[in-house]
Amino acid sequence: MARRPRIDIPGYHHIVNRGVNRSVVFASEEDKETFLRILCKACRIYDVVLHDYCLMDNHYHLLIENQQFRGN
């Protein structure tokens, strides 16, 4: 069964992602830098504003804002 299309409502969103069983997500500073490069590229592609972020070894927080309604 296919997933229903996602509806993005404009506004601010707090995103958190953690490693399974508190495992390490970023093993080095290079991993964090690579993640940030990919994140910046994704923000440009999807027209999302990244207001703030916090990267820790086993999890991260992002504060993003999407400014356009994207729906079905």
KEKE-3310 file (N, C-alpha, C; in steps of 0.2 Angstrom, whole numbers, plus 5000, padded with zeros to 4 digits):
npx = (5004:5003:5011:5002:5001:5012:5008:5014:5014:5016:5028:5037:5048:5053:5065:5071:5083:5089:5102:5100:5097:5105:5116:5131:5129:5137:5153:5165:5172:5172:5162:5151:5153:5151:5138:5132:5135:5127:5114:5113:5113:5101:5092:5092:5087:5074:5069:5069:5071:5085:5086:5092:5104:5110:5122:5126:5136:5128:5115:5104:5098:5087:5081:5069:5061:5048:5041:5031:5016:5014:5005:4993)
npy = (4994:5011:5026:5039:5056:5068:5083:5098:5111:5128:5135:5135:5121:5109:5098:5082:5069:5054:5042:5024:5016:5025:5026:5031:5044:5053:5050:5057:5074:5077:5069:5077:5089:5084:5080:5093:5099:5092:5094:5108:5108:5101:5110:5121:5115:5111:5123:5128:5136:5135:5139:5136:5124:5110:5099:5084:5070:5058:5062:5075:5092:5102:5117:5122:5131:5131:5140:5139:5133:5116:5104:5091)
npz = (5000:4996:5002:5008:5001:5008:5017:5018:5030:5031:5042:5058:5062:5074:5073:5078:5079:5084:5088:5087:5102:5109:5101:5092:5081:5074:5071:5070:5068:5054:5050:5055:5047:5034:5035:5038:5025:5017:5022:5020:5006:5004:5010:5001:4989:4993:4997:5011:5026:5037:5053:5065:5073:5081:5084:5091:5097:5097:5093:5085:5083:5074:5069:5058:5045:5034:5020:5011:5006:5003:4995:4990)
capx = (5000:5007:5010:4998:5006:5013:5006:5018:5011:5021:5029:5043:5047:5059:5067:5076:5085:5094:5105:5097:5100:5109:5122:5134:5127:5143:5159:5170:5170:5171:5155:5147:5154:5148:5130:5130:5135:5121:5109:5113:5110:5093:5088:5091:5083:5067:5067:5068:5076:5088:5087:5097:5105:5114:5124:5130:5138:5122:5109:5105:5092:5086:5075:5068:5055:5046:5037:5026:5011:5015:5000:4991)
capy = (5000:5017:5031:5045:5062:5072:5090:5103:5117:5133:5137:5132:5114:5107:5091:5078:5063:5051:5035:5019:5014:5030:5024:5037:5046:5056:5047:5062:5081:5076:5067:5082:5093:5081:5081:5100:5101:5088:5098:5115:5107:5100:5116:5125:5111:5111:5130:5127:5140:5132:5144:5134:5117:5108:5092:5080:5063:5053:5065:5082:5096:5106:5122:5124:5135:5131:5146:5138:5127:5111:5099:5087)
capz = (5000:4995:5007:5006:5000:5014:5016:5022:5032:5032:5049:5061:5064:5077:5071:5082:5077:5089:5086:5090:5109:5110:5098:5089:5074:5071:5074:5069:5066:5047:5049:5056:5042:5029:5037:5036:5018:5014:5025:5016:4999:5004:5011:4995:4985:4995:4999:5018:5030:5043:5058:5070:5073:5087:5082:5096:5094:5097:5091:5083:5083:5069:5069:5051:5043:5027:5019:5006:5007:4998:4996:4985)
cpx = (5004:5006:5006:5003:5006:5011:5010:5015:5016:5022:5036:5042:5054:5060:5072:5077:5090:5096:5101:5100:5106:5116:5125:5131:5133:5149:5165:5168:5169:5164:5150:5147:5150:5140:5128:5130:5129:5115:5108:5110:5103:5089:5087:5087:5075:5065:5065:5073:5078:5090:5092:5098:5110:5116:5128:5132:5133:5116:5110:5098:5092:5080:5074:5062:5054:5041:5032:5022:5013:5010:4999:4990)
cpy = (5006:5022:5037:5051:5066:5079:5094:5109:5122:5134:5134:5125:5112:5099:5088:5071:5060:5044:5030:5017:5019:5029:5031:5038:5049:5054:5052:5069:5081:5074:5072:5087:5091:5082:5088:5102:5098:5092:5104:5114:5105:5106:5121:5121:5112:5118:5130:5132:5136:5138:5142:5127:5116:5100:5089:5073:5058:5056:5072:5085:5100:5111:5124:5128:5134:5136:5145:5132:5122:5105:5095:5091)
cpz = (5000:5001:5004:5006:5006:5012:5021:5024:5034:5040:5051:5063:5068:5076:5075:5079:5082:5086:5090:5097:5110:5107:5094:5082:5070:5074:5074:5067:5058:5046:5050:5050:5036:5029:5035:5029:5015:5016:5021:5009:4999:5006:5005:4990:4986:4998:5006:5021:5036:5048:5063:5070:5079:5085:5088:5093:5093:5095:5088:5083:5077:5070:5062:5050:5035:5026:5014:5008:5001:4999:4990:4979)
residu = (MET:ALA:ARG:ARG:PRO:ARG:ILE:ASP:ILE:PRO:GLY:TYR:HIS:HIS:ILE:VAL:ASN:ARG:GLY:VAL:ASN:ARG:SER:VAL:VAL:PHE:ALA:SER:GLU:GLU:ASP:LYS:GLU:THR:PHE:LEU:ARG:ILE:LEU:CYS:LYS:ALA:CYS:ARG:ILE:TYR:ASP:VAL:VAL:LEU:HIS:ASP:TYR:CYS:LEU:MET:ASP:ASN:HIS:TYR:HIS:LEU:LEU:ILE:GLU:ASN:GLN:GLN:PHE:ARG:GLY:ASN)
# end
